[in-house]
Amino acid sequence: MKIKYSSDADILLIELKEGNPVDSIDLKEGIILHLDEKGLPIEIEILDASKIVSLKEISVMTPLETSA
């Protein structure tokens, strides 16, 4: 599992396992569950994360990177 945070976009991404997301489910406004081709969860994305999550309590954080 990897936890990434982008302070510029204020997005927290929790990668549960590797894979390519092919579908997503909005669990709640600003909380998105990304699914793989089998319909299994691979990522949880939290928009406006600083308003929802106490970022000080997350100890393992790396910058959110985009694939080129």
PyMOL Python script that loads the backbone (N, CA, C, O; Angstrom):
from pymol import cmd

cmd.read_pdbstr("""\
ATOM      1  N   MET A   1       0.850  -1.171   0.000  1.00  0.00           N
ATOM      2  CA  MET A   1       0.000   0.000   0.000  1.00  0.00           C
ATOM      3  C   MET A   1       0.892   1.229   0.000  1.00  0.00           C
ATOM      4  O   MET A   1       1.905   1.279   0.698  1.00  0.00           O
ATOM      5  N   LYS A   2       0.503   2.213  -0.788  1.00  0.00           N
ATOM      6  CA  LYS A   2       1.225   3.474  -0.856  1.00  0.00           C
ATOM      7  C   LYS A   2       0.242   4.603  -0.580  1.00  0.00           C
ATOM      8  O   LYS A   2      -0.916   4.549  -0.992  1.00  0.00           O
ATOM      9  N   ILE A   3       0.715   5.616   0.115  1.00  0.00           N
ATOM     10  CA  ILE A   3      -0.087   6.797   0.382  1.00  0.00           C
ATOM     11  C   ILE A   3       0.652   7.986  -0.209  1.00  0.00           C
ATOM     12  O   ILE A   3       1.812   8.234   0.120  1.00  0.00           O
ATOM     13  N   LYS A   4      -0.025   8.718  -1.084  1.00  0.00           N
ATOM     14  CA  LYS A   4       0.588   9.867  -1.741  1.00  0.00           C
ATOM     15  C   LYS A   4      -0.301  11.082  -1.521  1.00  0.00           C
ATOM     16  O   LYS A   4      -1.526  10.973  -1.469  1.00  0.00           O
ATOM     17  N   TYR A   5       0.342  12.249  -1.392  1.00  0.00           N
ATOM     18  CA  TYR A   5      -0.411  13.479  -1.195  1.00  0.00           C
ATOM     19  C   TYR A   5       0.156  14.573  -2.076  1.00  0.00           C
ATOM     20  O   TYR A   5       1.370  14.764  -2.136  1.00  0.00           O
ATOM     21  N   SER A   6      -0.715  15.285  -2.756  1.00  0.00           N
ATOM     22  CA  SER A   6      -0.333  16.452  -3.536  1.00  0.00           C
ATOM     23  C   SER A   6      -0.872  17.688  -2.830  1.00  0.00           C
ATOM     24  O   SER A   6      -2.083  17.902  -2.772  1.00  0.00           O
ATOM     25  N   SER A   7       0.040  18.504  -2.292  1.00  0.00           N
ATOM     26  CA  SER A   7      -0.409  19.717  -1.613  1.00  0.00           C
ATOM     27  C   SER A   7      -0.923  20.739  -2.615  1.00  0.00           C
ATOM     28  O   SER A   7      -1.800  21.538  -2.285  1.00  0.00           O
ATOM     29  N   ASP A   8      -0.387  20.728  -3.841  1.00  0.00           N
ATOM     30  CA  ASP A   8      -0.859  21.664  -4.870  1.00  0.00           C
ATOM     31  C   ASP A   8      -2.323  21.415  -5.211  1.00  0.00           C
ATOM     32  O   ASP A   8      -3.111  22.355  -5.312  1.00  0.00           O
ATOM     33  N   ALA A   9      -2.683  20.148  -5.388  1.00  0.00           N
ATOM     34  CA  ALA A   9      -4.056  19.790  -5.754  1.00  0.00           C
ATOM     35  C   ALA A   9      -4.908  19.435  -4.545  1.00  0.00           C
ATOM     36  O   ALA A   9      -6.126  19.310  -4.665  1.00  0.00           O
ATOM     37  N   ASP A  10      -4.278  19.269  -3.368  1.00  0.00           N
ATOM     38  CA  ASP A  10      -4.943  18.848  -2.137  1.00  0.00           C
ATOM     39  C   ASP A  10      -5.688  17.523  -2.343  1.00  0.00           C
ATOM     40  O   ASP A  10      -6.865  17.382  -2.010  1.00  0.00           O
ATOM     41  N   ILE A  11      -4.943  16.550  -2.912  1.00  0.00           N
ATOM     42  CA  ILE A  11      -5.489  15.221  -3.174  1.00  0.00           C
ATOM     43  C   ILE A  11      -4.667  14.181  -2.431  1.00  0.00           C
ATOM     44  O   ILE A  11      -3.438  14.172  -2.504  1.00  0.00           O
ATOM     45  N   LEU A  12      -5.360  13.309  -1.719  1.00  0.00           N
ATOM     46  CA  LEU A  12      -4.731  12.177  -1.044  1.00  0.00           C
ATOM     47  C   LEU A  12      -5.094  10.925  -1.836  1.00  0.00           C
ATOM     48  O   LEU A  12      -6.268  10.668  -2.104  1.00  0.00           O
ATOM     49  N   LEU A  13      -4.076  10.150  -2.206  1.00  0.00           N
ATOM     50  CA  LEU A  13      -4.299   8.939  -2.973  1.00  0.00           C
ATOM     51  C   LEU A  13      -3.764   7.764  -2.179  1.00  0.00           C
ATOM     52  O   LEU A  13      -2.579   7.711  -1.847  1.00  0.00           O
ATOM     53  N   ILE A  14      -4.641   6.826  -1.880  1.00  0.00           N
ATOM     54  CA  ILE A  14      -4.264   5.614  -1.156  1.00  0.00           C
ATOM     55  C   ILE A  14      -4.298   4.475  -2.165  1.00  0.00           C
ATOM     56  O   ILE A  14      -5.364   4.054  -2.616  1.00  0.00           O
ATOM     57  N   GLU A  15      -3.108   3.984  -2.512  1.00  0.00           N
ATOM     58  CA  GLU A  15      -3.004   2.892  -3.473  1.00  0.00           C
ATOM     59  C   GLU A  15      -3.026   1.579  -2.707  1.00  0.00           C
ATOM     60  O   GLU A  15      -2.100   1.282  -1.952  1.00  0.00           O
ATOM     61  N   LEU A  16      -4.070   0.800  -2.897  1.00  0.00           N
ATOM     62  CA  LEU A  16      -4.230  -0.461  -2.188  1.00  0.00           C
ATOM     63  C   LEU A  16      -3.415  -1.576  -2.825  1.00  0.00           C
ATOM     64  O   LEU A  16      -2.846  -2.421  -2.135  1.00  0.00           O
ATOM     65  N   LYS A  17      -3.368  -1.565  -4.154  1.00  0.00           N
ATOM     66  CA  LYS A  17      -2.552  -2.532  -4.896  1.00  0.00           C
ATOM     67  C   LYS A  17      -2.278  -1.933  -6.265  1.00  0.00           C
ATOM     68  O   LYS A  17      -2.967  -1.009  -6.697  1.00  0.00           O
ATOM     69  N   GLU A  18      -1.267  -2.464  -6.946  1.00  0.00           N
ATOM     70  CA  GLU A  18      -0.927  -1.957  -8.260  1.00  0.00           C
ATOM     71  C   GLU A  18      -1.944  -2.407  -9.291  1.00  0.00           C
ATOM     72  O   GLU A  18      -2.560  -3.466  -9.168  1.00  0.00           O
ATOM     73  N   GLY A  19      -2.104  -1.585 -10.301  1.00  0.00           N
ATOM     74  CA  GLY A  19      -3.036  -1.901 -11.366  1.00  0.00           C
ATOM     75  C   GLY A  19      -3.498  -0.630 -12.046  1.00  0.00           C
ATOM     76  O   GLY A  19      -3.209   0.478 -11.594  1.00  0.00           O
ATOM     77  N   ASN A  20      -4.211  -0.806 -13.129  1.00  0.00           N
ATOM     78  CA  ASN A  20      -4.744   0.334 -13.862  1.00  0.00           C
ATOM     79  C   ASN A  20      -6.227   0.481 -13.578  1.00  0.00           C
ATOM     80  O   ASN A  20      -7.000  -0.453 -13.794  1.00  0.00           O
ATOM     81  N   PRO A  21      -6.625   1.642 -13.098  1.00  0.00           N
ATOM     82  CA  PRO A  21      -8.058   1.837 -12.852  1.00  0.00           C
ATOM     83  C   PRO A  21      -8.830   1.908 -14.169  1.00  0.00           C
ATOM     84  O   PRO A  21      -8.439   2.619 -15.095  1.00  0.00           O
ATOM     85  N   VAL A  22      -9.925   1.163 -14.236  1.00  0.00           N
ATOM     86  CA  VAL A  22     -10.771   1.183 -15.431  1.00  0.00           C
ATOM     87  C   VAL A  22     -12.181   1.680 -15.118  1.00  0.00           C
ATOM     88  O   VAL A  22     -12.968   1.942 -16.028  1.00  0.00           O
ATOM     89  N   ASP A  23     -12.493   1.808 -13.840  1.00  0.00           N
ATOM     90  CA  ASP A  23     -13.818   2.276 -13.434  1.00  0.00           C
ATOM     91  C   ASP A  23     -13.680   2.946 -12.077  1.00  0.00           C
ATOM     92  O   ASP A  23     -12.668   2.776 -11.396  1.00  0.00           O
ATOM     93  N   SER A  24     -14.677   3.695 -11.689  1.00  0.00           N
ATOM     94  CA  SER A  24     -14.651   4.336 -10.378  1.00  0.00           C
ATOM     95  C   SER A  24     -16.059   4.464  -9.824  1.00  0.00           C
ATOM     96  O   SER A  24     -17.046   4.472 -10.558  1.00  0.00           O
ATOM     97  N   ILE A  25     -16.116   4.564  -8.508  1.00  0.00           N
ATOM     98  CA  ILE A  25     -17.373   4.736  -7.790  1.00  0.00           C
ATOM     99  C   ILE A  25     -17.208   5.924  -6.855  1.00  0.00           C
ATOM    100  O   ILE A  25     -16.248   5.977  -6.086  1.00  0.00           O
ATOM    101  N   ASP A  26     -18.132   6.878  -6.910  1.00  0.00           N
ATOM    102  CA  ASP A  26     -18.128   7.985  -5.956  1.00  0.00           C
ATOM    103  C   ASP A  26     -18.772   7.485  -4.673  1.00  0.00           C
ATOM    104  O   ASP A  26     -19.984   7.277  -4.616  1.00  0.00           O
ATOM    105  N   LEU A  27     -17.951   7.293  -3.640  1.00  0.00           N
ATOM    106  CA  LEU A  27     -18.472   6.805  -2.365  1.00  0.00           C
ATOM    107  C   LEU A  27     -19.226   7.895  -1.628  1.00  0.00           C
ATOM    108  O   LEU A  27     -20.247   7.651  -0.985  1.00  0.00           O
ATOM    109  N   LYS A  28     -18.703   9.089  -1.738  1.00  0.00           N
ATOM    110  CA  LYS A  28     -19.277  10.269  -1.110  1.00  0.00           C
ATOM    111  C   LYS A  28     -18.669  11.443  -1.869  1.00  0.00           C
ATOM    112  O   LYS A  28     -17.657  11.264  -2.546  1.00  0.00           O
ATOM    113  N   GLU A  29     -19.233  12.600  -1.782  1.00  0.00           N
ATOM    114  CA  GLU A  29     -18.685  13.740  -2.501  1.00  0.00           C
ATOM    115  C   GLU A  29     -17.207  13.918  -2.142  1.00  0.00           C
ATOM    116  O   GLU A  29     -16.862  14.132  -0.980  1.00  0.00           O
ATOM    117  N   GLY A  30     -16.348  13.828  -3.148  1.00  0.00           N
ATOM    118  CA  GLY A  30     -14.918  14.020  -2.939  1.00  0.00           C
ATOM    119  C   GLY A  30     -14.150  12.769  -2.547  1.00  0.00           C
ATOM    120  O   GLY A  30     -12.940  12.834  -2.326  1.00  0.00           O
ATOM    121  N   ILE A  31     -14.827  11.631  -2.457  1.00  0.00           N
ATOM    122  CA  ILE A  31     -14.150  10.369  -2.130  1.00  0.00           C
ATOM    123  C   ILE A  31     -14.489   9.365  -3.230  1.00  0.00           C
ATOM    124  O   ILE A  31     -15.643   8.983  -3.420  1.00  0.00           O
ATOM    125  N   ILE A  32     -13.431   8.945  -3.956  1.00  0.00           N
ATOM    126  CA  ILE A  32     -13.616   8.114  -5.136  1.00  0.00           C
ATOM    127  C   ILE A  32     -12.867   6.803  -4.961  1.00  0.00           C
ATOM    128  O   ILE A  32     -11.695   6.791  -4.585  1.00  0.00           O
ATOM    129  N   LEU A  33     -13.546   5.714  -5.232  1.00  0.00           N
ATOM    130  CA  LEU A  33     -12.945   4.383  -5.205  1.00  0.00           C
ATOM    131  C   LEU A  33     -12.678   3.968  -6.645  1.00  0.00           C
ATOM    132  O   LEU A  33     -13.605   3.880  -7.450  1.00  0.00           O
ATOM    133  N   HIS A  34     -11.408   3.711  -6.973  1.00  0.00           N
ATOM    134  CA  HIS A  34     -11.033   3.292  -8.320  1.00  0.00           C
ATOM    135  C   HIS A  34     -10.931   1.770  -8.355  1.00  0.00           C
ATOM    136  O   HIS A  34     -10.393   1.148  -7.439  1.00  0.00           O
ATOM    137  N   LEU A  35     -11.458   1.183  -9.430  1.00  0.00           N
ATOM    138  CA  LEU A  35     -11.531  -0.272  -9.568  1.00  0.00           C
ATOM    139  C   LEU A  35     -10.698  -0.749 -10.754  1.00  0.00           C
ATOM    140  O   LEU A  35     -10.513  -0.022 -11.730  1.00  0.00           O
ATOM    141  N   ASP A  36     -10.196  -1.989 -10.656  1.00  0.00           N
ATOM    142  CA  ASP A  36      -9.459  -2.580 -11.771  1.00  0.00           C
ATOM    143  C   ASP A  36     -10.428  -3.266 -12.728  1.00  0.00           C
ATOM    144  O   ASP A  36     -11.645  -3.154 -12.578  1.00  0.00           O
ATOM    145  N   GLU A  37      -9.878  -3.979 -13.717  1.00  0.00           N
ATOM    146  CA  GLU A  37     -10.716  -4.617 -14.737  1.00  0.00           C
ATOM    147  C   GLU A  37     -11.605  -5.722 -14.184  1.00  0.00           C
ATOM    148  O   GLU A  37     -12.582  -6.109 -14.826  1.00  0.00           O
ATOM    149  N   LYS A  38     -11.279  -6.236 -12.998  1.00  0.00           N
ATOM    150  CA  LYS A  38     -12.104  -7.268 -12.364  1.00  0.00           C
ATOM    151  C   LYS A  38     -13.139  -6.675 -11.408  1.00  0.00           C
ATOM    152  O   LYS A  38     -13.921  -7.406 -10.799  1.00  0.00           O
ATOM    153  N   GLY A  39     -13.138  -5.345 -11.279  1.00  0.00           N
ATOM    154  CA  GLY A  39     -14.063  -4.692 -10.369  1.00  0.00           C
ATOM    155  C   GLY A  39     -13.577  -4.640  -8.935  1.00  0.00           C
ATOM    156  O   GLY A  39     -14.347  -4.340  -8.023  1.00  0.00           O
ATOM    157  N   LEU A  40     -12.295  -4.934  -8.733  1.00  0.00           N
ATOM    158  CA  LEU A  40     -11.719  -4.919  -7.388  1.00  0.00           C
ATOM    159  C   LEU A  40     -11.107  -3.554  -7.093  1.00  0.00           C
ATOM    160  O   LEU A  40     -10.554  -2.927  -7.996  1.00  0.00           O
ATOM    161  N   PRO A  41     -11.194  -3.079  -5.854  1.00  0.00           N
ATOM    162  CA  PRO A  41     -10.633  -1.765  -5.513  1.00  0.00           C
ATOM    163  C   PRO A  41      -9.109  -1.766  -5.592  1.00  0.00           C
ATOM    164  O   PRO A  41      -8.440  -2.684  -5.120  1.00  0.00           O
ATOM    165  N   ILE A  42      -8.578  -0.691  -6.214  1.00  0.00           N
ATOM    166  CA  ILE A  42      -7.120  -0.552  -6.259  1.00  0.00           C
ATOM    167  C   ILE A  42      -6.653   0.774  -5.663  1.00  0.00           C
ATOM    168  O   ILE A  42      -5.513   0.875  -5.209  1.00  0.00           O
ATOM    169  N   GLU A  43      -7.515   1.792  -5.655  1.00  0.00           N
ATOM    170  CA  GLU A  43      -7.138   3.100  -5.116  1.00  0.00           C
ATOM    171  C   GLU A  43      -8.340   3.779  -4.469  1.00  0.00           C
ATOM    172  O   GLU A  43      -9.489   3.571  -4.857  1.00  0.00           O
ATOM    173  N   ILE A  44      -8.031   4.593  -3.478  1.00  0.00           N
ATOM    174  CA  ILE A  44      -9.024   5.495  -2.893  1.00  0.00           C
ATOM    175  C   ILE A  44      -8.463   6.901  -3.068  1.00  0.00           C
ATOM    176  O   ILE A  44      -7.351   7.192  -2.627  1.00  0.00           O
ATOM    177  N   GLU A  45      -9.227   7.759  -3.705  1.00  0.00           N
ATOM    178  CA  GLU A  45      -8.795   9.132  -3.959  1.00  0.00           C
ATOM    179  C   GLU A  45      -9.674  10.072  -3.133  1.00  0.00           C
ATOM    180  O   GLU A  45     -10.901   9.982  -3.171  1.00  0.00           O
ATOM    181  N   ILE A  46      -9.037  10.966  -2.394  1.00  0.00           N
ATOM    182  CA  ILE A  46      -9.768  11.916  -1.559  1.00  0.00           C
ATOM    183  C   ILE A  46      -9.441  13.322  -2.037  1.00  0.00           C
ATOM    184  O   ILE A  46      -8.306  13.783  -1.921  1.00  0.00           O
ATOM    185  N   LEU A  47     -10.458  14.002  -2.582  1.00  0.00           N
ATOM    186  CA  LEU A  47     -10.303  15.367  -3.047  1.00  0.00           C
ATOM    187  C   LEU A  47     -10.485  16.322  -1.868  1.00  0.00           C
ATOM    188  O   LEU A  47     -11.192  16.003  -0.912  1.00  0.00           O
ATOM    189  N   ASP A  48      -9.856  17.480  -1.934  1.00  0.00           N
ATOM    190  CA  ASP A  48      -9.892  18.446  -0.818  1.00  0.00           C
ATOM    191  C   ASP A  48      -9.531  17.735   0.485  1.00  0.00           C
ATOM    192  O   ASP A  48     -10.206  17.888   1.503  1.00  0.00           O
ATOM    193  N   ALA A  49      -8.466  16.966   0.429  1.00  0.00           N
ATOM    194  CA  ALA A  49      -8.071  16.078   1.528  1.00  0.00           C
ATOM    195  C   ALA A  49      -7.853  16.802   2.850  1.00  0.00           C
ATOM    196  O   ALA A  49      -8.187  16.266   3.906  1.00  0.00           O
ATOM    197  N   SER A  50      -7.305  17.995   2.808  1.00  0.00           N
ATOM    198  CA  SER A  50      -7.015  18.704   4.060  1.00  0.00           C
ATOM    199  C   SER A  50      -8.283  19.061   4.832  1.00  0.00           C
ATOM    200  O   SER A  50      -8.218  19.335   6.031  1.00  0.00           O
ATOM    201  N   LYS A  51      -9.427  19.061   4.166  1.00  0.00           N
ATOM    202  CA  LYS A  51     -10.699  19.346   4.825  1.00  0.00           C
ATOM    203  C   LYS A  51     -11.322  18.089   5.432  1.00  0.00           C
ATOM    204  O   LYS A  51     -12.212  18.176   6.278  1.00  0.00           O
ATOM    205  N   ILE A  52     -10.841  16.900   4.986  1.00  0.00           N
ATOM    206  CA  ILE A  52     -11.457  15.643   5.400  1.00  0.00           C
ATOM    207  C   ILE A  52     -10.559  14.830   6.316  1.00  0.00           C
ATOM    208  O   ILE A  52     -11.028  14.217   7.275  1.00  0.00           O
ATOM    209  N   VAL A  53      -9.261  14.828   6.016  1.00  0.00           N
ATOM    210  CA  VAL A  53      -8.309  13.967   6.707  1.00  0.00           C
ATOM    211  C   VAL A  53      -7.341  14.819   7.513  1.00  0.00           C
ATOM    212  O   VAL A  53      -6.919  15.885   7.065  1.00  0.00           O
ATOM    213  N   SER A  54      -6.994  14.349   8.695  1.00  0.00           N
ATOM    214  CA  SER A  54      -5.967  15.023   9.481  1.00  0.00           C
ATOM    215  C   SER A  54      -4.607  14.596   8.935  1.00  0.00           C
ATOM    216  O   SER A  54      -4.086  13.542   9.300  1.00  0.00           O
ATOM    217  N   LEU A  55      -4.043  15.415   8.065  1.00  0.00           N
ATOM    218  CA  LEU A  55      -2.809  15.057   7.369  1.00  0.00           C
ATOM    219  C   LEU A  55      -1.622  14.921   8.311  1.00  0.00           C
ATOM    220  O   LEU A  55      -0.651  14.245   7.969  1.00  0.00           O
ATOM    221  N   LYS A  56      -1.670  15.530   9.467  1.00  0.00           N
ATOM    222  CA  LYS A  56      -0.578  15.419  10.441  1.00  0.00           C
ATOM    223  C   LYS A  56      -0.457  13.994  10.982  1.00  0.00           C
ATOM    224  O   LYS A  56       0.613  13.593  11.440  1.00  0.00           O
ATOM    225  N   GLU A  57      -1.552  13.228  10.929  1.00  0.00           N
ATOM    226  CA  GLU A  57      -1.552  11.865  11.454  1.00  0.00           C
ATOM    227  C   GLU A  57      -1.037  10.846  10.448  1.00  0.00           C
ATOM    228  O   GLU A  57      -0.827   9.684  10.796  1.00  0.00           O
ATOM    229  N   ILE A  58      -0.831  11.266   9.211  1.00  0.00           N
ATOM    230  CA  ILE A  58      -0.307  10.358   8.187  1.00  0.00           C
ATOM    231  C   ILE A  58       1.204  10.497   8.174  1.00  0.00           C
ATOM    232  O   ILE A  58       1.738  11.561   7.858  1.00  0.00           O
ATOM    233  N   SER A  59       1.891   9.415   8.520  1.00  0.00           N
ATOM    234  CA  SER A  59       3.341   9.500   8.679  1.00  0.00           C
ATOM    235  C   SER A  59       4.112   9.151   7.414  1.00  0.00           C
ATOM    236  O   SER A  59       5.248   9.596   7.254  1.00  0.00           O
ATOM    237  N   VAL A  60       3.529   8.370   6.512  1.00  0.00           N
ATOM    238  CA  VAL A  60       4.237   7.976   5.303  1.00  0.00           C
ATOM    239  C   VAL A  60       3.582   8.684   4.138  1.00  0.00           C
ATOM    240  O   VAL A  60       2.491   8.310   3.708  1.00  0.00           O
ATOM    241  N   MET A  61       4.246   9.707   3.627  1.00  0.00           N
ATOM    242  CA  MET A  61       3.679  10.482   2.537  1.00  0.00           C
ATOM    243  C   MET A  61       4.749  10.771   1.495  1.00  0.00           C
ATOM    244  O   MET A  61       5.887  11.092   1.839  1.00  0.00           O
ATOM    245  N   THR A  62       4.388  10.658   0.239  1.00  0.00           N
ATOM    246  CA  THR A  62       5.264  11.015  -0.851  1.00  0.00           C
ATOM    247  C   THR A  62       4.479  11.888  -1.804  1.00  0.00           C
ATOM    248  O   THR A  62       3.249  11.831  -1.824  1.00  0.00           O
ATOM    249  N   PRO A  63       5.167  12.696  -2.595  1.00  0.00           N
ATOM    250  CA  PRO A  63       4.426  13.554  -3.531  1.00  0.00           C
ATOM    251  C   PRO A  63       3.630  12.737  -4.525  1.00  0.00           C
ATOM    252  O   PRO A  63       4.066  11.677  -4.973  1.00  0.00           O
ATOM    253  N   LEU A  64       2.473  13.238  -4.859  1.00  0.00           N
ATOM    254  CA  LEU A  64       1.618  12.602  -5.857  1.00  0.00           C
ATOM    255  C   LEU A  64       2.247  12.829  -7.215  1.00  0.00           C
ATOM    256  O   LEU A  64       2.472  13.971  -7.617  1.00  0.00           O
ATOM    257  N   GLU A  65       2.529  11.751  -7.923  1.00  0.00           N
ATOM    258  CA  GLU A  65       3.164  11.870  -9.234  1.00  0.00           C
ATOM    259  C   GLU A  65       2.179  11.481 -10.304  1.00  0.00           C
ATOM    260  O   GLU A  65       1.306  10.640 -10.090  1.00  0.00           O
ATOM    261  N   THR A  66       2.326  12.103 -11.464  1.00  0.00           N
ATOM    262  CA  THR A  66       1.482  11.745 -12.596  1.00  0.00           C
ATOM    263  C   THR A  66       2.307  10.965 -13.588  1.00  0.00           C
ATOM    264  O   THR A  66       3.489  11.242 -13.788  1.00  0.00           O
ATOM    265  N   SER A  67       1.682   9.997 -14.203  1.00  0.00           N
ATOM    266  CA  SER A  67       2.367   9.182 -15.214  1.00  0.00           C
ATOM    267  C   SER A  67       2.429   9.952 -16.517  1.00  0.00           C
ATOM    268  O   SER A  67       1.473  10.626 -16.901  1.00  0.00           O
ATOM    269  N   ALA A  68       3.543   9.848 -17.184  1.00  0.00           N
ATOM    270  CA  ALA A  68       3.691  10.549 -18.473  1.00  0.00           C
ATOM    271  C   ALA A  68       3.448   9.595 -19.615  1.00  0.00           C
ATOM    272  O   ALA A  68       3.526   9.991 -20.778  1.00  0.00           O
TER     273      ALA A  68
END
""", "prot")
cmd.dss("prot")
cmd.show_as("cartoon", "prot")
cmd.util.cbc("prot")
cmd.orient("prot")
